[in-house]
């Protein structure tokens, strides 16, 4: 059982909000914390890791109590089996890839874990290189490998891919999905990217002002259940242009651009950067083998 029962008063630029979360997570699955900035998503990860102390509640990971206000239990960060990956890779620049992983080991008697994780993350050929020689995608893979070598009971990912370009982000999303399925680690990912949520999440928790407003599968929360259609695509508007008497809205769906014809009235509420759902009732595709 993984139970998060957290209360914490947070103060930010928009004033104070009361973080109040009470949720049992699916064991071995990937749960996304979704919501606007300032909702408390990153703070939840820091509380689980022991970096921030809550005001009350309890945290139970795989049946073990890490925090309980009532029982006066508060394990220090080094006692919590957590793998934490930030947007900033935070690798030691004076160490090689392999040395970065060895440093993260809980016990130096488990040196074999380093080679296992290097192979799992397809980093063996880069093991002797230092961080400054790596690309952003390679560095983030090393950061994830360093988190995994600790054999965590829970993996915490705070927008780890948001600084990467689209192609690299898509590739690492596939990598993360593959590794999470192989290892079966209970994982919590903070993300604002709807396509990433659909690609990775088993469950989504929608946070607003420190409270859970909705939770469920990506389709239940973000799929636009109120729209009837045989086909639905979620994407981001990247261009709106006029063509003769109509407008063409270009939407990025995955790695593809889909162009939608719209009237001037339909475009008045649309802006570049908006996340939208494309739905069609009458869509007869021709499918050919590539």
C-alpha positions as CSV (number, residue, x, y, z in Angstrom):
1,X,0.0,0.0,0.0
2,X,1.2,3.5,-0.8
3,X,-0.8,6.1,1.1
4,X,-0.3,9.9,0.9
5,X,-2.2,11.8,3.6
6,X,-0.5,15.2,3.7
7,X,-1.4,18.6,5.1
8,X,0.8,21.6,4.7
9,X,0.3,25.3,4.6
10,X,2.1,26.8,1.6
11,X,2.9,30.4,1.0
12,X,3.6,31.7,-2.5
13,X,3.4,34.9,-4.6
14,X,-0.4,34.5,-4.8
15,X,-0.8,34.1,-1.1
16,X,-1.3,31.0,1.1
17,X,-2.8,27.7,0.1
18,X,-3.5,24.7,2.2
19,X,-2.2,21.5,0.7
20,X,-4.5,18.7,1.7
21,X,-4.0,15.4,0.0
22,X,-5.4,12.0,1.0
23,X,-4.9,9.4,-1.7
24,X,-3.9,5.8,-2.0
25,X,-1.7,5.2,-5.1
26,X,-1.7,2.1,-7.3
27,X,1.3,0.0,-6.4
28,X,3.8,-0.5,-9.2
29,X,2.0,2.1,-11.5
30,X,2.9,5.5,-12.8
31,X,0.7,8.3,-11.4
32,X,0.9,11.9,-12.8
33,X,0.4,15.0,-10.7
34,X,-1.2,17.5,-13.1
35,X,-2.3,21.1,-12.6
36,X,-1.2,24.7,-12.8
37,X,2.0,26.0,-11.3
38,X,1.6,26.7,-7.6
39,X,-0.9,23.9,-7.0
40,X,1.6,22.0,-4.7
41,X,2.8,19.3,-7.1
42,X,6.5,19.6,-6.5
43,X,6.0,20.2,-2.8
44,X,4.3,16.8,-2.6
45,X,7.3,15.1,-4.0
46,X,9.6,16.9,-1.6
47,X,7.4,15.9,1.3
48,X,7.5,12.3,0.3
49,X,11.3,12.5,0.0
50,X,11.7,14.0,3.4
51,X,13.0,17.3,2.1
52,X,10.0,19.3,3.4
53,X,8.1,18.4,6.6
54,X,4.3,18.5,6.4
55,X,2.1,19.9,9.2
56,X,0.2,16.7,9.6
57,X,-1.0,13.4,8.2
58,X,1.0,10.3,7.3
59,X,3.0,8.8,4.5
60,X,3.0,5.0,4.1
61,X,5.1,3.5,1.3
62,X,4.7,-0.2,0.5
63,X,3.2,-0.7,4.0
64,X,6.1,1.1,5.8
65,X,5.4,4.4,7.6
66,X,7.8,7.1,6.6
67,X,5.9,9.9,8.3
68,X,3.1,10.1,10.9
69,X,2.2,13.1,12.9
70,X,0.2,11.0,15.3
71,X,2.9,8.4,15.9
72,X,5.7,11.0,15.9
73,X,7.5,9.2,13.0
74,X,9.5,11.3,10.5
75,X,12.2,9.3,8.7
76,X,15.2,11.5,7.5
77,X,15.7,11.6,3.7
78,X,18.6,9.2,3.8
79,X,16.4,6.6,5.4
80,X,13.8,6.8,2.7
81,X,14.1,4.5,-0.3
82,X,13.4,7.3,-2.8
83,X,14.7,7.9,-6.3
84,X,14.3,11.6,-7.2
85,X,14.9,13.0,-10.6
86,X,14.6,16.8,-11.2
87,X,14.5,18.9,-14.4
88,X,18.1,19.9,-13.5
89,X,20.2,16.7,-13.9
90,X,22.5,17.7,-10.9
91,X,25.3,15.3,-11.9
92,X,28.7,15.6,-10.3
93,X,30.8,17.2,-13.1
94,X,34.1,15.8,-11.8
95,X,32.9,12.2,-11.9
96,X,32.3,9.8,-14.8
97,X,28.9,8.4,-15.5
98,X,29.8,5.2,-13.7
99,X,31.2,7.1,-10.7
100,X,28.0,9.1,-10.4
101,X,26.1,5.9,-10.1
102,X,28.5,4.3,-7.6
103,X,28.3,7.4,-5.4
104,X,24.5,7.0,-5.3
105,X,24.7,3.3,-4.1
106,X,23.3,2.7,-0.7
107,X,25.8,-0.1,-0.1
108,X,29.1,-0.4,-1.9
109,X,28.7,-4.2,-1.7
110,X,26.0,-3.9,-4.4
111,X,28.5,-2.6,-7.1
112,X,26.9,-5.1,-9.5
113,X,23.8,-2.9,-9.5
114,X,25.7,-0.2,-11.4
115,X,26.4,-2.4,-14.3
116,X,22.9,-3.7,-14.3
117,X,21.4,-0.3,-14.5
118,X,23.9,1.0,-17.0
119,X,22.9,-1.8,-19.3
120,X,19.1,-1.3,-18.6
121,X,19.5,2.4,-19.5
122,X,21.7,1.6,-22.5
123,X,24.5,3.7,-21.0
124,X,27.3,1.2,-20.8
125,X,29.2,2.8,-23.7
126,X,29.1,6.2,-22.0
127,X,30.1,4.9,-18.5
128,X,33.6,6.4,-18.7
129,X,32.5,9.9,-19.9
130,X,32.0,12.9,-17.8
131,X,28.7,14.9,-17.7
132,X,30.1,17.9,-19.7
133,X,30.6,15.6,-22.7
134,X,27.0,14.4,-22.7
135,X,23.9,15.7,-24.5
136,X,20.9,16.9,-22.5
137,X,19.1,13.6,-23.2
138,X,22.0,11.5,-22.2
139,X,22.5,13.5,-19.0
140,X,18.8,12.9,-18.1
141,X,19.2,9.2,-18.7
142,X,22.2,9.2,-16.3
143,X,20.2,11.1,-13.7
144,X,17.4,8.5,-14.0
145,X,19.9,5.7,-13.8
146,X,21.4,7.2,-10.7
147,X,18.0,7.3,-9.1
148,X,17.3,3.6,-10.1
149,X,20.6,2.3,-8.7
150,X,19.4,3.1,-5.2
151,X,16.7,0.5,-5.7
152,X,14.0,2.9,-4.6
153,X,10.6,1.9,-3.3
154,X,9.1,4.9,-5.0
155,X,10.4,7.0,-8.0
156,X,9.7,10.7,-7.9
157,X,10.1,12.7,-11.2
158,X,9.7,16.5,-11.1
159,X,9.2,17.5,-14.8
160,X,12.5,15.7,-15.7
161,X,12.0,16.1,-19.5
162,X,10.6,19.6,-19.8
163,X,13.9,21.2,-20.7
164,X,14.5,18.8,-23.7
165,X,13.5,19.4,-27.3
166,X,10.5,17.6,-28.6
167,X,12.2,14.7,-30.3
168,X,14.5,13.9,-27.3
169,X,11.5,14.3,-24.9
170,X,9.5,11.8,-27.0
171,X,12.4,9.3,-27.0
172,X,13.0,9.5,-23.3
173,X,9.2,9.2,-22.6
174,X,9.5,5.8,-24.4
175,X,12.5,4.9,-22.4
176,X,10.9,5.9,-19.1
177,X,7.8,3.9,-20.0
178,X,9.9,0.8,-20.8
179,X,12.0,1.0,-17.6
180,X,9.0,1.6,-15.4
181,X,7.2,-1.5,-16.8
182,X,10.3,-3.7,-16.5
183,X,11.0,-2.7,-12.9
184,X,7.4,-2.1,-11.7
185,X,8.4,0.8,-9.4
186,X,5.6,2.9,-8.0
187,X,6.3,6.2,-9.7
188,X,4.9,9.8,-9.4
189,X,5.6,12.2,-12.2
190,X,4.9,15.9,-12.2
191,X,4.0,17.1,-15.7
192,X,2.1,19.9,-17.6
193,X,2.4,18.1,-20.9
194,X,-0.9,16.4,-21.9
195,X,0.7,14.2,-24.6
196,X,3.2,13.1,-22.0
197,X,0.4,12.3,-19.5
198,X,-1.4,10.2,-22.1
199,X,1.7,8.4,-23.1
200,X,3.0,7.5,-19.6
201,X,0.3,7.7,-16.9
202,X,-1.8,4.9,-15.6
203,X,-3.6,7.4,-13.3
204,X,-3.8,11.2,-13.2
205,X,-4.4,13.4,-10.1
206,X,-5.6,16.9,-11.0
207,X,-4.5,19.4,-8.4
208,X,-5.9,22.9,-7.9
209,X,-4.8,25.1,-5.0
210,X,-3.5,22.2,-3.0
211,X,-6.6,20.0,-3.4
212,X,-7.4,17.0,-5.5
213,X,-10.3,18.1,-7.8
214,X,-10.3,15.0,-10.0
215,X,-8.5,11.7,-10.4
216,X,-8.7,8.9,-12.9
217,X,-7.2,7.6,-16.1
218,X,-5.8,10.1,-18.6
219,X,-8.8,9.6,-20.9
220,X,-11.3,10.1,-18.1
221,X,-9.6,13.4,-17.0
222,X,-8.2,14.8,-20.2
223,X,-9.9,13.0,-23.0
224,X,-12.9,15.3,-23.4
225,X,-15.6,12.9,-22.5
226,X,-18.2,15.5,-23.4
227,X,-17.1,15.4,-27.0
228,X,-18.8,12.7,-29.1
229,X,-16.6,11.4,-31.9
230,X,-15.1,8.3,-33.4
231,X,-11.6,9.8,-33.3
232,X,-10.0,12.1,-30.8
233,X,-6.6,13.6,-30.7
234,X,-5.0,15.8,-28.1
235,X,-2.5,18.3,-29.3
236,X,-1.1,21.8,-29.1
237,X,-1.9,24.7,-31.5
238,X,1.4,25.8,-33.2
239,X,0.0,28.0,-36.0
240,X,-3.2,29.8,-37.1
241,X,-3.2,31.2,-40.6
242,X,-5.8,32.5,-43.1
243,X,-6.2,30.8,-46.4
244,X,-8.7,32.4,-48.8
245,X,-12.0,32.6,-46.9
246,X,-11.1,30.0,-44.2
247,X,-8.5,29.6,-41.5
248,X,-6.1,26.7,-41.1
249,X,-5.2,25.7,-37.6
250,X,-2.0,23.6,-37.3
251,X,-2.0,21.3,-34.3
252,X,1.0,19.3,-33.1
253,X,-0.2,15.8,-32.2
254,X,2.7,13.6,-31.1
255,X,5.4,14.2,-33.7
256,X,2.9,15.1,-36.5
257,X,1.3,18.3,-37.6
258,X,-2.5,18.0,-38.3
259,X,-4.1,20.9,-40.2
260,X,-7.7,21.7,-39.4
261,X,-10.0,24.0,-41.5
262,X,-11.9,26.4,-39.3
263,X,-14.1,29.5,-39.7
264,X,-13.1,32.9,-38.4
265,X,-15.7,32.6,-35.6
266,X,-14.2,29.3,-34.5
267,X,-10.7,30.8,-34.3
268,X,-11.6,33.8,-32.1
269,X,-11.1,31.7,-28.9
270,X,-8.1,29.9,-30.1
271,X,-4.4,30.9,-29.6
272,X,-1.0,29.5,-30.4
273,X,0.0,27.3,-27.5
274,X,-3.5,26.2,-26.5
275,X,-4.0,22.5,-25.8
276,X,-7.0,21.3,-27.8
277,X,-8.9,18.1,-28.7
278,X,-9.6,17.3,-32.3
279,X,-12.7,15.1,-32.7
280,X,-14.5,13.9,-35.8
281,X,-17.6,11.8,-36.3
282,X,-17.2,11.3,-40.0
283,X,-13.7,10.1,-40.5
284,X,-13.0,7.3,-42.9
285,X,-9.2,6.7,-42.9
286,X,-7.4,4.6,-45.5
287,X,-4.9,2.4,-43.8
288,X,-1.8,1.0,-45.5
289,X,1.1,-1.0,-44.2
290,X,4.3,1.2,-43.9
